[in-house]
Amino acid sequence: MTARATEPTNPFAGGVCTYGEDIAPGAGCILPAGHEPADRHVVTDGDLDGEG
């Protein structure tokens, strides 16, 4: 079965952007992989206080 051009595609099908994952446990960009513009990231703080 092939997808039709009118069917929406899942923006997270390719995974999520890995930018910022080294900041703290649980941190990272919440945008889908391959987002545009590539230099704009929405990064969560993660667990900066070490709890949880």
C-alpha positions as CSV (number, residue, x, y, z in Angstrom):
1,M,0.0,0.0,0.0
2,T,1.4,3.4,-1.0
3,A,0.8,6.7,0.8
4,R,-1.2,9.3,-1.0
5,A,0.1,12.8,-1.5
6,T,-2.9,14.2,0.4
7,E,-2.3,12.1,3.6
8,P,-0.4,13.9,6.4
9,T,2.9,12.5,7.3
10,N,4.2,12.1,10.9
11,P,6.8,14.9,11.5
12,F,8.4,12.6,14.2
13,A,8.7,9.6,11.9
14,G,12.4,10.3,11.5
15,G,13.0,10.7,15.2
16,V,13.8,13.8,17.3
17,C,16.6,16.3,17.0
18,T,19.5,15.2,19.2
19,Y,20.8,18.8,19.9
20,G,21.3,19.5,23.6
21,E,21.0,15.9,24.9
22,D,24.4,16.3,26.5
23,I,23.3,19.2,28.8
24,A,21.6,17.1,31.5
25,P,19.6,13.8,31.8
26,G,16.3,14.4,30.0
27,A,17.5,17.6,28.2
28,G,17.3,18.0,24.5
29,C,15.6,19.6,21.5
30,I,11.9,18.7,21.2
31,L,11.7,19.4,17.5
32,P,11.6,16.6,14.9
33,A,14.8,15.5,13.3
34,G,15.6,17.5,10.2
35,H,13.6,20.5,11.3
36,E,14.0,23.8,9.5
37,P,15.8,26.1,10.1
38,A,18.4,23.7,11.3
39,D,20.0,26.2,13.6
40,R,16.8,26.8,15.7
41,H,16.3,24.5,18.6
42,V,13.7,24.3,21.3
43,V,15.6,22.7,24.2
44,T,14.2,21.4,27.5
45,D,16.3,21.9,30.6
46,G,16.1,18.3,31.7
47,D,17.0,17.3,35.2
48,L,19.5,20.1,36.0
49,D,19.2,19.7,39.8
50,G,20.1,16.0,39.8
51,E,16.8,14.9,41.3
52,G,14.3,12.5,39.6
